[in-house]
Structure formats: structure tokens, C-alpha cells
Amino acid sequence: MDKTVKTSRMISRRRAGQAIIEFVVVMGVLLATLAMITLFLSVQREHGDRVLRLVASEYP
């Protein structure tokens, strides 16, 4: 009986450790995705500003 209690405790600790690792991996992926979206939006905004300056220029 004592052995089964130890085994169940070890399994629950492994599951808790696995959940923490999964959480960290998912959080990393979400932060990387957020960074890529932010970079994409800033590049698009700069490009739009460049186009507006070219359109508004009074070059003959």
C-alpha cells in the first residue's frame, strides 16, 4: 500500500511538472507571435507613411 501511495504521488508530480512545461511553452509561443505581429504592424505603418509622403510631395 505504501508503494502505491508513493507511485501516485510521483505521477501527480510529473503531471504538475508537465503542466508547467506546457504552460511555459505556450506562453513563449504567444509572446513570440505577439512580437511578430507588432513588428509587422510597425513595418506596415512605416511603409504607409513613406507612400503618403511620396504622394504628397510636389515633385513635378
LINBELBEL-V572027 format. One record per residue. N is the residue number from 1. BURIAL is I if it has 24 or more other C-alpha atoms within 12 Angstrom, else O. Layout:
n: [N N]
burial: [BURIAL BURIAL]
//
This chain:
n: [1 2 3 4 5 6 7 8 9 10 11 12 13 14 15 16 17 18 19 20 21 22 23 24 25 26 27 28 29 30 31 32 33 34 35 36 37 38 39 40 41 42 43 44 45 46 47 48 49 50 51 52 53 54 55 56 57 58 59 60]
burial: [O O O O O O O O O O O O O O O O O O O O O O O O O O O O O O O O O O O O O O O O O O O O O O O O O O O O O O O O O O O O]
//
